[in-house]
């Protein structure tokens, strides 16, 4: 008779260091925390949601309320827009036509502003041509799709070369917008550092009836790349 003992497989779930015991330990810890926190699971769930929203707001997307009429008629006073804070965080930079939110401290004022990018680093921006249009790198831009009805491209003539790493920005409601034109003689010449851009406004989310996806106007897509020789001085 074979008297050799047959090997038996231990119940791994009962082993002190097994995954099963670790899972039970974590569950027990969660239960203890739930019992300790006033409100139990409901409080913990609300806290987790709050942390998620704070992380989302700090690094991914942030709502902003439009405080003035400088971007009418696309963005109206009281509209809330969702700003994509990741749009320019992985090598991409603002492009002509983007609606951006930026920190104006030291350039416009100690507040956040929303404007449209008209010129990027290296661009030569002039206003106006014989038909009253802005020219970027020698190409006239048809702004009729978003310019406030009855407004001209600008009542202030300018001829600027945008330095590398800077942006020339304007409001769509030109007659009611304080923008790069108003700061041509200030430090930085009214040009916004790309590093001060908070993000790109992608959606109008409130009021519900004004829900809109903000897209880049096709007119800016036809602007040629800046020429190395472009470099007129600023004047206003």
HELIX and SHEET records of a PDB file:
HELIX    1   1 UNK A   12  UNK A   14  5                                   3    
HELIX    2   2 UNK A   19  UNK A   36  1                                  18    
HELIX    3   3 UNK A   40  UNK A   59  1                                  20    
HELIX    4   4 UNK A  174  UNK A  176  5                                   3    
HELIX    5   5 UNK A  180  UNK A  183  5                                   4    
HELIX    6   6 UNK A  194  UNK A  196  5                                   3    
HELIX    7   7 UNK A  208  UNK A  210  5                                   3    
HELIX    8   8 UNK A  218  UNK A  222  5                                   5    
SHEET    1   A 7 UNK A  61  UNK A  65  0                                        
SHEET    2   A 7 UNK A  80  UNK A  84 -1                                        
SHEET    3   A 7 UNK A 197  UNK A 206 -1                                        
SHEET    4   A 7 UNK A  99  UNK A 103 -1                                        
SHEET    5   A 7 UNK A 112  UNK A 119 -1                                        
SHEET    6   A 7 UNK A 166  UNK A 170 -1                                        
SHEET    7   A 7 UNK A 192  UNK A 193 -1                                        
SHEET    1   B 4 UNK A  61  UNK A  65  0                                        
SHEET    2   B 4 UNK A  80  UNK A  84 -1                                        
SHEET    3   B 4 UNK A 197  UNK A 206 -1                                        
SHEET    4   B 4 UNK A 212  UNK A 213 -1                                        
SHEET    1   C 4 UNK A 139  UNK A 140  0                                        
SHEET    2   C 4 UNK A 134  UNK A 136 -1                                        
SHEET    3   C 4 UNK A 124  UNK A 127 -1                                        
SHEET    4   C 4 UNK A 158  UNK A 161 -1                                        
END                                                                             
